[in-house]
Amino acid sequence: MAVIELSNVSRAFTVTSRTGFRRTRREVRAVDGLSFTVEPGEVVGYIGPNGAGKSTTIKMLTGILVPTGGSIRVAGVDPSRNRLKLAKRIGVVFGQRTTLWWDLPLKDSFAVLQKMYDVPRARHRENLATFVELLDLGDLLDVPVRQLSLGQRMRGDIAAALLHDPEIVYLDEPTIGLDVISKARLREFLAQVNAERRTTIILTTHDLDDIEALCSRVMIIDHGHQIFDGTLAHLRASQSAPRTLVVDLATSLPPIEVPGATVTKVNGPRQHLTFPTTTKAAPLLAEIAANYPLVDLSVAEPTIESVITQLYTPTPTS
């Protein structure tokens, strides 16, 4: 049974503008006719440009906002009518806001959360010990939250969101502002939590490396409408973003000439060629190997960023 179900969900806001002494009102649909389901244990990337409707969707899923139309069920209940009941079954992390107590040591925030969610003491201790080890929080437990760096606080926020064993976790920009090492550590932790606990994760982010590292499924929203729902492989296949062939030759040569591919960069003996995703790589490799002093080569799939950029680029009209 799906843990998240949206059926024809809309959310409209009334926007007031002023021109001179005259006020006008208009309706803006942040989300319009959105329908999807999420199964237990899925890790779903929910992405789109600013203003696409991502945050509005998350707020409706948590019960903060009530939909204008349609229906939502999360963990079997209507979020807006069962906020307190649902709170014990979900966790939320907002990258630019903390759920921790600013002036309390980190360990005291965790203790308060144990009381708030009424987590059995033994289970709380077990979870806390696990997360402290996996997220390397041991030296930070006595430090007031306001003295933590952004990366340290983010690790604390993620631990806090998971201490009560939620079935579903919403992560909004969880790696924003983090260095490469901190990002990698968080991604590894989230992947482990999902694998071992079957926690359902909904991830909204502008860092597409997060999507590639964690998500088995991607949903893309634009102007309140869903424009894609599927795997990363299907997303790449749905667009014509080119693949890249990196060729290392025995010596520096003029650009390689091979039908079906175009050289885009030459760096000494290394050359980069692009070719359509619909073109098979094997014939290109055979042609190059037969006519050039080939040392090594590799094929790179289109980046998710390039695919999504193309998805949002309007098709020229004749």
MARNUZA-342220 format. One record per residue: residue in one letter; x, y, z of N, C-alpha, C, O in turn. Coordinates in steps of 0.02 Angstrom, whole numbers, plus 50000, padded with zeros to 5 digits. Layout:
aXYZXYZXYZXYZ/...
REM end
This chain:
m500424994050000500005000050000500445006250000500945006650037/a500265011149959500655017349955500635021050022500135021050057/v501205024250040501225028250101501045035450087500875039250133/i501085037550024500895044350005500445043749943500625040449894/e499865047049945499405046849889499125053949878498815056849923/l499225056549819498935062949800498485061749739498685058349692/s497875064449741497405063649686497135070449666496745073549702/n497355072749607497105078949577497145084849627496665088649635/v497725085549659497805090549712497975097349682498405097949638/s497645102449708497785109349688497845113649751497555112149803/r498235118949744498285123849798498335130749766498815132149730/a497845134949780497825141649751497925146849806497725145949863/f498245152449787498345158049832498075164349798498105165049737/t497815168749839497585175249813498145180349822498375181449878/v498355183349768498895188249769498605195149755498245196149706/t498755199849799498515206749793499075211249768499625211049795/s498935215049717499425219849691499115226849691498505227549689/r499535231949692499285238849695499575242849636500175242649623/t499155246249602499355250949550499075257749567498475258949559/g499505262149590499255268649614498815267549675499035264649725/f498185269949672497715269049727497255263049716496785261949754/r497395259349664496955253749647497265247049664497845245649648/r496875242949698497105236149715496755231049670496155231549656/t497145226249648496855220849608497055214149640497595213449668/r496615209449634496745202849660496725197649604496315198149558/r497165192849609497155187449560497335180949595497685180849646/e497105175649566497235168949594497845165949561497905165849500/v498295163349602498895159849577498865152649601498795151349661/r498915147949554498905140949571499635138449578499975137349529/a499855137649640500525135249653500585127849635501115125549612/v500055124149646500015117049627499345116049592498835118649614/d499365112449536498755112049495498665104949467499025102849421/g498195101249495498025094649469498575089449478498695085449433/l498895089449536499465085049547499225078249575498855077949623/s499455072849543499285066149565499905061649563500255061449512/f500045058149617500575053149618500525048949681500195050949729/t500855043249681500905039149741501635037549754502045037549708/v501805036249817502475034149837502415027949880502025027749927/e502805022849863502785016549898503255016549958503735020449959/p503135012250008503585011950065504305010350044504425005950003/g504785014050073505485012750060505765016049998506365015349985/e505365019749960505625023249901506025029349923505895032349975/v506525031049882506885037449889506735041349825506965039649771/v506355046649833506095050349775506385057349774506345061049823/g506685059249718506915066149709506345070249681506065068549628/y506165075649715505605079849695505905086649677506055090649721/i505975087949613506385093649592506005098049543505505096149514/g506275104049536505985108949490506285115749504506615116649555/p506175120649461506455127349471506115130849530505605128549555/n506415136349551506105140349604505405142449583505295144749527/g504925141849629504245143749614503845138449579503285139649557/a504125132349572503775127049535503205124049574502735121249545/g503235124549641502705121549683502965116249730502565112849762/k503625115349734503905110049777503755111349850503495106849884/s503915117249875503805118649946503065118349965502885116050019/t502645120849919501915120449932501695113249939501295111649982/t501955108849896501785101749900501995098749967501605095349999/i502615100149988502875097450051502455100050109502305096250156/k502255106350108501855109150162501165105850165500885104950219/m500895103950107500255100350108500345093250133499915090550168/l500905090050115501035083250138501145082850213500995077750244/t501385088150243501485088250316500885091050354500875090850415/g500385093650317499795096250350499825103650367499355106350396/i500365106950349500425114150362499925118150320499625122950343/l499855116050257499365119150212498815114150195498925108150192/v498225116850183497655112850162497565113650087497565119250063/p497495108150049497395108849977496745112449960496245111649996/t496755116249907496155119549882495675114449851495065115049856/g495965109449818495565104149787495945097649787496555097549795/g495585092149776495895085549775495975082649845495735085449894/s496325076949849496405073649913497125071249923497475069649875/i497335071049986498005068650005497925063850063497545065050110/r498295058350060498355053850116499085052150125499435050250078/v499325052950187500005051250205499985046450264499685047850315/a500295040750256500285035550307499565033850327499415032450385/g499115034150279498425032150290497955037550317497375036150329/v498205043650327497775048950355497815055250313498275056150274/d497325059650324497315066250293497775070750334497635072050392/p498335073250304498825077050343498535083150379498695084350437/s498115087050345497875093250375497385092050432497305096350475/r497065086250433496585084750486496885080550542496565079450594/n497485078150531497795073650581498525075550592498965071250593/r498655082050601499355084350605499725081350664500295079150656/l499415081150722499755078450781499875070950775500415068550792/k499375067350750499455060150740499995058650689500395054050697/l500005062650635500485061550582501195063550602501685060650578/a501255068450647501915070950667502375065450693502985065750682/k502095060450726502505055050753502725050050699503135045750712/r502445050750639502605045950587503025048950530503205045550483/i503165055550536503575058750485504145062650517504115064250577/g504655063950478505205068250499505315073450444505215072050385/v505525079450464505615084950416506275088450429506435089950487/v506655089750376507275093650381507255099050328507205097650268/f507295105350350507345110950305508055113650308508305115550361/g508395113650250509105115350249509275122150276509825123150303/q508815126950270508975133750291508635135550357508675141250380/r508295130650389507995131850455508165125850499508225120250475/t508255127050563508405121650609507805120050653507415124450671/t507735113650670507225111550717507525110650787507175108550833/l508155112250794508505111550858508435118050899508275123350871/w508545117550964508495123351008509155127051008509675124351027/w509135133350986509725137250970510225137751027510825137251016/d509985138751089510435139951145510585133751186510975133951234/l510275128151169510395121951206510965117851174511065118151114/p511335114151215511805109351187511425104351143510835103051154/l511775101651095511455097051048511105091251084510555089251066/k511435088451135511145082751171510495084551205510045080351212/d510425090851228509805092951261509235093551211508665092151228/s509385095751150508875095851098508615088751085508015087751078/f509075084051082508875077051071508445074551129507975070651119/a508615076651190508225074551249507515077451247507035074051264/v507455083751225506805086851220506375083251168505775082151179/l506685081351113506315077851060506075070951083505545068651062/q506465067751126506245061251153505595062051193505155057851189/k505545067551231504935068851269504355070851222503795068551231/m504505075051173503985077551128503645071851090503035071651082/y504055067251066503795061651026503635055451067503395050451041/d503755055951133503605050451178503935043951154503625038651152/v504575044451137504955038651114505175034651176505435037751223/p505085028151178505345024251234506085025651246506475026051198/r506275026351309506965028351325507485023651295507995025951269/a507345017251299507835012351273507915013251198508475013051172/r507355014251163507395015151090507745021651073508135021951025/h507605026951112507935033351100508685032651109509065035251068/r508905029351162509625028451173509945024451117510495026051094/e509595019351094509855015151040509935019250975510455018950942/n509405022850958509435026950897509965032350903510345033550856/l509995035650960510475041050969511185038450963511605041550930/a511325032850994512005029950989512185028350917512745029550895/t511705025650880511825023950809511955030150768512435030250729/f511535035250776511605041250735512225045350754512545048350711/v512385045450819512995049050840513605045950808514065049550788/e513625039350804514195036050773514205037150697514725038850669/l513635036150664513615036550591513725043650566513995044650512/l513495048550605513555055550584514125059250618514215065250608/d514525055550657515115058450690514925064550732515215069950725/l514455063550778514205068950820514475068750891514305073050932/g514895063850907515115062850976515425068951008515275070451066/d515845072650972516185078451001515745084651001515955089951025/l515135084150975514705090050968514125090051017513765095051021/l514025084651055513425083951096513375089351150512815091151169/d513935091751175513925096851228513985103951201514025108751240/v513985104651136514065111251105513375114351092512945111051063/p513265120651113512625123951097512525124251021513005125150983/v511915123451000511755123150928512005129450892512235128950835/r511955135250925512155141450891512895141650876513115145750835/q513305137450909514025137350897514225132050845514815131550829/l513755128250820513915123150770513985126350701513655131250685/s514425123450661514475125550591513845123150554513465119150581/l513755125550493513165123550454513165116050443512635112850450/g513735113150427513765105950415513625101950478513285096850476/q513895104350535513775100850598513035101350618512745096350641/r512745107250609512035108050626511595103750582511105100950606/m511775103350518511365099350473511375092050493510865088650490/r511955089550514511995082650538511565081750600511225076650608/g511575086850644511145086550703510405086650685510015083050716/d510215090750636509515091150615509275084550586508705082450599/i509695081350547509495074950516509425069550570508955065550567/a509885069450618509805064750673509155066050711508795061350728/a509015072450724508405074350760507775072050723507285069950754/a507785072450657507195070650617507075063150616506525060850600/l507585059250634507535051950629507495048350696507375042350698/l507595051950750507635048850816506995045250836507015040350874/h506425047450811505785044350831505545039050782504965037150783/d506005036650739505855031250691505275032950645504785029250640/p505315038650610504775040450564504755035750504505265033150482/e504155034650478504085030650417504285034550355504525031650306/i504185041150358504305045450300504715051450323504595054350376/v505215053350283505625059250298505625063750237505765061650181/y505475070150249505515075250197506155079250207506265082150260/l506575079450157507205082950161507205088650109507185087450049/d507225094750134507225100650090507915103750091508115106850140/e508285102950036508965105450029509415103350087509705107650121/p509475096850101509855094650160510605095650155510945095550207/t510875096750095511605097550089511795104650068512365105850049/i511325109350073511475116250052512045119250094512025118850156/g512535122050061513085125450095513605120850125514065123250159/l513545114350115514025109650145514625108550100514575109150039/d515195106850131515785105150091515715098150063515255094450080/v516175096350019516135089949983516125084050031515755079250021/i516555084250082516605078650129515955077950169515705072350179/s515675083550193515055083350231514485080750189514065076950213/k514455082850125513935080450081513975072850072513475069350077/a514585070450061514675063250050514465059350112514165054050107/r514635061950171514465058550233513705058250243513435053050262/l513375063650229512645063750236512305059050187511835055450204/r512545059050125512255054550075512335047250095511865043250088/e512925045450119513045038550140512585036750198512315031150200/f512495041350244512065040050302511345039050280511015034250302/l511085043350238510395042750215510285036350176509765033150183/a510765034450134510705028250097510675022350144510305017550133/q511075022550198511085017050246510425016650285510165011250296/v510165022450306509525022650342508975019750298508555015850322/n508965021650235508455019150190508515011550180508015007950180/a509125009250172509235002050159509064997850220508774992450214/e509255000150280509174996150340508494996850373508234992150402/r508195002850367507565004150402506965004850355506395005550378/r507095004750290506565005550240506195012150249505595012550236/t506545017250271506245023850279506115026950211506565027150168/t505515029350199505345032650137505615039750140505525043350189/i505965041850087506285048450086506045052350026506085049949969/i505805058450038505635063149985506155068749988506205072250038/l506535069549935507105074149934506985079749884506915078449824/t506945085949908506935091749864507615095149868507865096549922/t507915096349811508585099149810508745102249743508445100349692/h509205107049743509495109649681510175106449667510475107749615/d510415102449714511045098949704510905092249672510695087449705/l511005091849607510815085849571511275079949586511105074249569/d511845081249617512265075649641511905071749696511985065749702/d511505075249737511095071949788510615067049754510525061449777/i510305069249700509825065149664510155058849637509905053349646/e510725059749605511075054049575511315049149628511305043149617/a511525051749685511795047349737511265043549775511395038049799/l510655046349780510165043449826509515040949794509215036249819/c509305043949739508615042949717508535037549664508905037349614/s508065033149676507885028149626507355030749578507235027849525/r507035036249597506485039049557506515046649561506705049549613/v506325049949507506325057149503505645059649480505375057149431/m505375064549516504785068149494504975075349482505295078549525/i504785078049424504955084949408504305088849402503825086649369/i504285094649434503685098849435503875105649407504425108249419/d503405108649371503515115249342502845118849339502365116249311/h502815124849367502195128849370501615124749398501055125149373/g501765120749449501245117049483501045110549450500625106849477/h501325109049391501145103049354501735098149354502315100149349/q501575091749361502095086549354502255085649280501805084449240/i502905086149263503095085349193503525079049182503665077349125/f503725075749236504075069349228504025065449293504025068249348/d503975058849285503975054249343504265047649319503945044049279/g504855045949343505165039649321505865038949348506065042749392/t506235034149322506915032949345507395037849312507225041249263/l508005038249339508515042449309508665040249238508775044349193/a508685033549227508815030949160508285033149111508445035049055/h507645032949133507105035049089507135042649077506955044949023/l507355046349128507415053649119507935055249066507815059349022/r508505051849070509025052949020508775050948950508895054548901/a508425045348947508195042848882507655047248852507545047348792/s507295051048895506735055048871506975061348835506585064548800/q507605063148844507875069248813508435067448765508685061848764/s508625072248725509145070948674509815073848694510235075148651/a509935074748759510575077148782511115072148761511015066148768/p511675074448735512175069948706512585066148758512675068448815/r512835060448739513325056748777514015059248757514095062448705/t514515057848799515195060248786515675054348783515665049948826/l516095054348732516615049348724517285052648735517475057248698/v517655050448786518305053248802518835048348776518865042548797/v519245050748729519725046448695520435048748711520595054648703/d520855044148734521565045548746521965042248690521945036148681/l522335046448653522745043948598523475043548619523665046248671/a523865040048579524575039348595524965045848586525505046648615/t524695050348546525025056748533524495062048517523925060348503/s524695068248520524235073648503524115073748428524585073548388/l523485074048408523285074048338522735079148326522425081448373/p522615080948263522045085248247521405081848268521405075848281/p520855085648273520215082648295520035076348256520095076048195/i519805071348294519595064948264518995066148218518545069948234/e519005062848161518435063248116518125056248112518425051548086/v517505055748138517145049448137516405050948128516135055248164/p516075047548082515355048948070514935047848133515025042748168/g514495052548147514035051848204514265054948268513905054848318/a514875057748269515125060848330515485067348312515745068148257/t515505071948361515825078448350516315079948406516145079248465/v516915081848388517415083648438517235090448468517135095248431/t517195090748533517025097048568517615099848607517595105748627/k518125095748619518695098048659519305093848644519255087748640/v519875097148636520515093648625521005096148678521125102148683/n521275091548716521765093348768522365088748760522405083548792/g522835090748716523405086448702523165080048668522795080248619/p523375074348694523165067948663522455065848682522205060848657/r522145069548726521465067848747520955072048708521025078148702/q520445068648681519925072048643519235070048670519125064248688/h518785074848672518095073748695517635074248634517635079248598/l517245069048624516765068948569516065068048597515975064148644/t515575071448570514885070448590514515066748534514665067548475/f514015062748555513605059248506512915058148536512845057848597/p512385057648495511705057148520511595050748562511925045748551/t511135051148610510985045348651510675039748609510685033948629/t510405041448550510115036348507510635032648466510475027548435/t511255035048466511795031848429512155026848473512335028448530/k512275020948448512635015848486513385017648488513655020048439/a513695016448545514395018248554514865013348519515405015448496/a514685007048514515135001848489515415003348420516015002848410/p514995005248370515275006848303515765012648305516265012648268/l515635017748346516095023348352516765021048380517295023048355/l516735016948431517355014448461517755010348411518365010948408/a517415006148373517755002048323518085006348269518645005048249/e517735011548247517995016048195518615019648220519115020248184/i518585022148282519165025748310519745021048320520315022748303/a519625015148347520165010248359520505008148294521105006748294/a520125007848239520405005548175520825010948141521245009348100/n520695017248158521015022648120521465027348161521795031648133/y521475026448227521875030948269522265026948320522055021448340/p522835029648343523245026048393522925026548463523135030548504/l522435022348474522025022648535522395019548594522685014148590/v522395023248651522685020848713522145018948763522175013648795/d521645023248770521105022048818520495026148797520545030948759/l519915024148823519305028048809518785026548863518815021548898/s518305031048869517755030148915517145033748887517205038548850/v516555031248907515925034248885515565037048946515465033548995/a515385043348942515025046648997514305048148976514195050948923/e513825046049018513125047549005512995054949016513375058349051/p512455057648987512285064648999512195065949074511905061849109/t512435071649097512325073349167511585074849178511235077049132/i511345073649239510645075149255510515082649245509965084549224/e511005086749261510925093949253510785095749180510345099749166/s511175092749134511075094349064510395091849039510075095048997/v510185086049064509545083349043508965087749067508515089249028/i508995089849130508465093949157508455100849125507925103649112/t509045103549112509085110049076508735109549009508375114048989/q508855104048974508535103148909507785102248916507395104448874/l507575098948971506865097848982506495104448990505925104948969/y506815109449020506505115949031506595120748972506295126148971/t507015118848923507135123248867506575122548816506455117048791/p506235127948800505675127448752505915125048684506465126748662/t505495120948652505655118648585505535124248534504995127148534/p506025125848492505925131248443505355129648396505265123948374/t504975134648380504425133648332504635136548265504975141648261/s504425133248213504615135448145504135140948121504215143448065/
REM end
